Amino acid sequence: MNSKEAIELYRSMMRIRRFEEAAGDLMAKNRIPGFLHLSIGQEAVAVGVCSYLTARDMMTSTHRGHGHCIAKGGRVDLMMAEIFGKPEGYCRGRSGSMHVADPSVGILGANGIVAGGIPIAVGAALSAQLRQDGTIAVAFFGDGAAAEGIFHESLNLASLWQLPVVFVCENNQYAELSHITTHMRARSVTEFATPYHIASGSYDGNDVVAVRDAAALAIEKAREGGGPSLLEFQTYRWRGHFEGDQQLYRSSKEVEEWKLRDPLLKIRGDLTTEYGFTPEVVSAVDEAVEREISDGVAWASALTDPDESILEQDVYFEVTRSSLGART
């Protein structure tokens, strides 16, 4: 990896961190509606994996999906407008935080259903295989999704048909409010790959370079017709399952210990020690990202709220003889 690639990884991670912090602040001030699930602390997984994807490659996300969408090329201003519920947002303000989508850059959608995006990625991989266009699909999911039946059905089908899909588990140690030791007997999510004859590996999810290297091998394998892979990245979410979560299920000491492994601090240190960037150059990246996020918040918050008249738009489709292809 060269120095330009390294600082772009940092820029993307910082963009996610500042977006999430801004969204959390807006929620605390009651300026945005709905639920909010932040991925602060998990930035390295989204950025490391997506940095090796093309715009034509497809990706499905989770209810904690802001980071995946930003890393895949989603625009922070349109995402912020969506969270505000404004018509100028990605989905006209109707998806909210948990269902952002932008097919133009391969974002097939975040998903409020646990494991809901996994079979969508398998379907996308099947379409890529049939088209034979060299594209692949990636499914992001958490450790809690490994208990869902559709996860196992998807692994089985992907292996059976040797589909170009990479399953990416962000093991942040908790399925909602339950620690992984209380809801999963296996020591690692990768153990579930064995019965389906899928290549797998578990890695440090707070080291973006390690994530990128592991993802690169799996992505190229899929692109070359080698079939699916299952990657597990050990990471941690600093905030609660949702904004407002009292977090009675874990100690503040545990959270602080994981904060010492901040993925942004790791790559920031590498930029100066291994890639020759001065602290001033890195700080300039921080300032540019701050402006980008603050501009996005200012633009989105100033937009006009939607009128009730749009409620039925995009809900019903008028069926005519011509739309049915009726013979005349």
C-alpha positions as CSV (number, residue, x, y, z in Angstrom):
1,M,0.0,0.0,0.0
2,N,1.4,3.4,-0.9
3,S,1.2,6.7,1.0
4,K,-1.7,8.1,-1.1
5,E,-3.8,5.0,-0.3
6,A,-2.9,5.2,3.4
7,I,-4.0,8.8,3.8
8,E,-7.2,8.1,1.9
9,L,-8.0,5.3,4.3
10,Y,-7.5,7.7,7.2
11,R,-9.7,10.4,5.5
12,S,-12.5,7.9,4.9
13,M,-12.4,6.7,8.5
14,M,-12.3,10.2,9.9
15,R,-15.3,11.1,7.6
16,I,-17.3,8.2,9.2
17,R,-16.2,9.2,12.8
18,R,-17.2,12.8,12.4
19,F,-20.5,11.9,10.6
20,E,-21.5,9.6,13.4
21,E,-20.5,12.1,16.1
22,A,-22.5,14.8,14.3
23,A,-25.6,12.5,14.0
24,G,-25.3,11.6,17.7
25,D,-25.2,15.2,18.7
26,L,-28.2,16.0,16.5
27,M,-30.2,13.2,18.1
28,A,-29.3,14.4,21.6
29,K,-30.6,17.8,20.7
30,N,-33.8,16.3,19.3
31,R,-33.2,17.7,15.9
32,I,-33.6,14.4,14.0
33,P,-36.3,11.8,14.3
34,G,-36.3,8.0,14.7
35,F,-33.7,5.6,16.0
36,L,-29.9,6.0,15.5
37,H,-27.3,3.2,15.7
38,L,-23.8,4.5,15.5
39,S,-20.6,2.7,14.4
40,I,-18.1,4.8,16.3
41,G,-15.1,2.5,16.9
42,Q,-15.8,0.2,14.0
43,E,-14.6,2.5,11.2
44,A,-11.6,0.3,10.1
45,V,-13.8,-2.6,9.0
46,A,-16.0,-0.6,6.7
47,V,-13.1,1.4,5.2
48,G,-10.7,-1.5,4.9
49,V,-13.2,-3.7,3.0
50,C,-14.7,-1.1,0.8
51,S,-11.4,0.4,-0.2
52,Y,-10.8,-2.7,-2.3
53,L,-14.2,-2.6,-4.0
54,T,-15.1,-0.9,-7.3
55,A,-18.1,1.4,-7.7
56,R,-19.8,-1.4,-9.7
57,D,-19.3,-4.0,-6.9
58,M,-22.4,-4.4,-4.7
59,M,-22.7,-4.1,-0.9
60,T,-25.5,-4.7,1.7
61,S,-25.4,-3.3,5.1
62,T,-27.1,-3.5,8.5
63,H,-29.1,-1.3,10.9
64,R,-25.7,0.2,11.9
65,G,-24.9,1.1,8.3
66,H,-23.7,4.7,8.0
67,G,-20.0,3.7,7.9
68,H,-20.5,1.1,5.2
69,C,-22.4,3.5,3.0
70,I,-19.9,6.3,3.4
71,A,-16.9,4.0,2.8
72,K,-18.6,2.6,-0.3
73,G,-19.0,6.1,-1.8
74,G,-22.2,7.5,-0.3
75,R,-22.5,11.3,-0.1
76,V,-22.6,12.6,3.5
77,D,-24.8,15.5,2.6
78,L,-27.5,13.3,1.0
79,M,-27.2,10.9,3.9
80,M,-27.6,13.7,6.4
81,A,-30.7,15.0,4.5
82,E,-32.1,11.5,4.7
83,I,-31.6,11.3,8.4
84,F,-33.3,14.7,8.8
85,G,-36.2,13.3,6.8
86,K,-35.9,15.8,4.0
87,P,-37.1,15.0,0.4
88,E,-33.6,15.8,-1.0
89,G,-32.2,12.8,0.9
90,Y,-31.1,9.6,-0.7
91,C,-34.6,8.0,-0.4
92,R,-36.6,11.2,-0.2
93,G,-36.4,11.2,3.6
94,R,-38.4,8.0,3.9
95,S,-35.7,5.5,4.7
96,G,-34.3,7.3,7.7
97,S,-31.0,6.1,9.3
98,M,-31.5,2.3,8.8
99,H,-32.4,2.0,5.1
100,V,-30.1,4.3,3.1
101,A,-29.4,3.1,-0.4
102,D,-27.6,4.3,-3.5
103,P,-27.4,1.7,-6.3
104,S,-25.3,4.1,-8.4
105,V,-22.3,3.3,-6.3
106,G,-23.3,-0.3,-5.4
107,I,-25.0,0.4,-2.1
108,L,-28.0,-1.9,-2.2
109,G,-29.2,-0.7,1.2
110,A,-28.8,-0.7,4.9
111,N,-31.3,-3.0,6.6
112,G,-33.3,-2.8,9.8
113,I,-33.7,-6.5,9.9
114,V,-30.9,-8.5,11.6
115,A,-29.3,-10.6,8.8
116,G,-31.7,-9.1,6.3
117,G,-29.0,-7.9,3.9
118,I,-27.2,-11.3,3.7
119,P,-29.5,-13.0,1.2
120,I,-29.8,-9.8,-0.8
121,A,-26.0,-9.9,-1.3
122,V,-26.2,-13.6,-2.3
123,G,-28.8,-12.6,-4.9
124,A,-26.6,-9.8,-6.2
125,A,-23.7,-12.2,-6.4
126,L,-25.8,-14.6,-8.5
127,S,-26.7,-11.8,-10.9
128,A,-22.9,-10.9,-11.1
129,Q,-22.1,-14.6,-11.9
130,L,-24.8,-14.8,-14.6
131,R,-23.6,-11.5,-16.2
132,Q,-20.0,-12.6,-16.0
133,D,-18.9,-9.0,-15.6
134,G,-16.3,-9.5,-12.9
135,T,-18.3,-7.7,-10.2
136,I,-18.8,-9.2,-6.7
137,A,-21.0,-8.6,-3.7
138,V,-20.2,-8.0,0.0
139,A,-22.5,-8.6,2.9
140,F,-21.8,-6.8,6.2
141,F,-23.4,-8.2,9.3
142,G,-22.9,-8.4,13.1
143,D,-22.2,-11.4,15.3
144,G,-25.8,-11.6,16.3
145,A,-26.8,-12.3,12.7
146,A,-24.9,-15.6,12.8
147,A,-27.8,-17.0,14.9
148,E,-30.3,-16.3,12.1
149,G,-31.4,-19.2,9.8
150,I,-31.0,-17.1,6.7
151,F,-27.3,-16.6,7.5
152,H,-26.8,-20.4,7.2
153,E,-29.0,-20.8,4.2
154,S,-27.1,-18.0,2.4
155,L,-23.7,-19.6,3.2
156,N,-24.9,-23.0,1.9
157,L,-26.3,-21.6,-1.3
158,A,-23.3,-19.4,-2.0
159,S,-21.0,-22.4,-1.5
160,L,-23.1,-24.7,-3.6
161,W,-23.2,-22.3,-6.5
162,Q,-19.7,-20.9,-5.9
163,L,-21.0,-17.3,-5.9
164,P,-18.7,-14.3,-5.9
165,V,-19.7,-13.0,-2.5
166,V,-17.7,-12.1,0.6
167,F,-19.5,-12.4,4.0
168,V,-18.0,-9.8,6.4
169,C,-18.9,-10.2,10.1
170,E,-18.2,-7.2,12.3
171,N,-17.9,-8.9,15.6
172,N,-18.4,-6.0,18.0
173,Q,-18.8,-8.4,20.9
174,Y,-22.5,-7.6,21.5
175,A,-25.8,-8.7,19.8
176,E,-27.9,-5.7,20.9
177,L,-27.5,-6.0,24.7
178,S,-26.1,-9.6,24.9
179,H,-22.4,-10.4,25.0
180,I,-21.3,-12.9,22.4
181,T,-20.5,-15.5,25.1
182,T,-24.2,-15.6,26.1
183,H,-25.7,-16.0,22.6
184,M,-23.2,-18.1,20.6
185,R,-21.6,-21.4,21.5
186,A,-18.9,-21.3,18.8
187,R,-15.7,-19.6,19.7
188,S,-15.6,-17.7,16.4
189,V,-18.2,-16.9,13.7
190,T,-15.6,-18.5,11.3
191,E,-16.5,-21.9,12.7
192,F,-19.8,-21.7,10.8
193,A,-17.9,-21.7,7.5
194,T,-16.5,-25.2,7.9
195,P,-19.6,-27.3,7.2
196,Y,-20.3,-25.2,4.1
197,H,-16.7,-25.6,2.8
198,I,-16.1,-21.8,2.7
199,A,-12.7,-20.2,3.2
200,S,-12.6,-18.1,6.4
201,G,-10.4,-16.1,8.7
202,S,-10.6,-14.0,11.8
203,Y,-8.6,-10.7,12.0
204,D,-8.1,-7.5,14.0
205,G,-10.9,-5.3,13.0
206,N,-9.3,-2.2,14.5
207,D,-6.3,-2.3,12.1
208,V,-7.5,-0.9,8.8
209,V,-4.4,-2.2,6.9
210,A,-5.0,-5.7,8.3
211,V,-8.6,-5.5,7.3
212,R,-7.7,-4.3,3.8
213,D,-5.2,-7.0,3.3
214,A,-7.6,-9.8,4.3
215,A,-10.4,-8.3,2.3
216,A,-8.2,-8.0,-0.8
217,L,-7.5,-11.7,-0.9
218,A,-11.2,-12.7,-0.4
219,I,-12.4,-10.1,-3.0
220,E,-9.9,-11.2,-5.6
221,K,-10.7,-14.8,-5.0
222,A,-14.4,-14.1,-5.5
223,R,-13.7,-12.0,-8.6
224,E,-11.6,-14.8,-10.2
225,G,-14.3,-17.4,-9.7
226,G,-13.0,-18.9,-6.5
227,G,-16.3,-18.7,-4.7
228,P,-17.3,-17.2,-1.3
229,S,-15.3,-16.3,1.8
230,L,-16.3,-15.5,5.4
231,L,-14.2,-12.9,7.2
232,E,-14.6,-12.1,10.9
233,F,-13.2,-8.8,12.2
234,Q,-12.9,-8.3,15.9
235,T,-14.0,-4.8,16.8
236,Y,-16.1,-2.8,19.3
237,R,-18.8,-0.2,19.3
238,W,-18.1,2.6,21.7
239,R,-21.7,3.8,21.9
240,G,-24.7,1.8,23.0
241,H,-26.8,-0.4,20.8
242,F,-28.8,2.7,20.0
243,E,-28.6,6.3,21.1
244,G,-30.2,6.5,24.5
245,D,-29.1,3.0,25.5
246,Q,-28.2,3.0,29.2
247,Q,-25.6,0.3,28.6
248,L,-26.3,-1.5,31.9
249,Y,-25.0,-4.8,30.3
250,R,-21.3,-3.7,30.2
251,S,-18.8,-1.8,32.3
252,S,-17.3,1.6,31.6
253,K,-13.9,0.0,32.2
254,E,-14.5,-2.4,29.3
255,V,-15.4,0.5,27.0
256,E,-12.4,2.5,28.0
257,E,-10.1,-0.5,27.4
258,W,-11.4,-0.8,23.8
259,K,-11.0,2.9,23.3
260,L,-7.3,2.5,23.8
261,R,-7.4,0.4,20.6
262,D,-9.0,3.3,18.6
263,P,-8.6,2.4,14.9
264,L,-8.2,6.0,14.0
265,L,-5.2,6.5,16.4
266,K,-3.6,3.4,14.9
267,I,-3.7,4.6,11.3
268,R,-2.9,8.2,12.3
269,G,0.3,7.0,13.9
270,D,1.2,4.9,10.9
271,L,0.8,7.9,8.6
272,T,3.6,9.8,10.4
273,T,5.9,6.9,11.3
274,E,5.6,4.7,8.2
275,Y,4.3,6.9,5.4
276,G,6.2,10.1,6.0
277,F,3.3,12.5,6.6
278,T,3.8,15.4,8.9
279,P,1.3,16.1,11.7
280,E,0.3,19.3,9.9
281,V,-0.7,17.4,6.8
282,V,-2.8,14.9,8.8
283,S,-4.4,17.8,10.7
284,A,-5.3,19.4,7.4
285,V,-7.2,16.2,6.5
286,D,-9.1,16.5,9.8
287,E,-10.0,20.1,9.1
288,A,-11.3,19.3,5.6
289,V,-13.4,16.5,6.9
290,E,-14.8,18.8,9.7
291,R,-15.9,21.3,7.1
292,E,-17.4,18.6,4.9
293,I,-19.6,17.3,7.7
294,S,-20.5,20.7,9.1
295,D,-21.5,21.9,5.6
296,G,-23.6,18.7,5.1
297,V,-25.4,19.3,8.4
298,A,-26.0,23.0,7.6
299,W,-27.4,22.2,4.1
300,A,-29.6,19.4,5.3
301,S,-31.0,21.2,8.3
302,A,-31.9,24.2,6.2
303,L,-34.0,22.2,3.7
304,T,-37.8,22.5,3.8
305,D,-39.7,19.8,5.6
306,P,-41.8,17.6,3.3
307,D,-45.5,18.3,2.7
308,E,-48.2,15.8,3.4
309,S,-49.1,15.8,-0.3
310,I,-46.1,13.5,-1.1
311,L,-47.3,10.7,1.2
312,E,-48.7,8.7,-1.7
313,Q,-45.9,9.3,-4.1
314,D,-43.9,6.2,-5.0
315,V,-46.4,4.0,-3.2
316,Y,-48.9,3.1,-5.9
317,F,-48.3,2.3,-9.6
318,E,-51.0,2.9,-12.1
319,V,-51.6,-0.2,-14.1
320,T,-52.5,0.3,-17.8
321,R,-52.8,-2.0,-20.7
322,S,-49.6,-0.6,-22.1
323,S,-47.7,-1.2,-18.9
324,L,-48.9,-4.8,-18.9
325,G,-47.8,-5.2,-22.4
326,A,-51.3,-6.1,-23.5
327,R,-51.9,-7.0,-27.2
328,T,-54.0,-4.6,-29.2
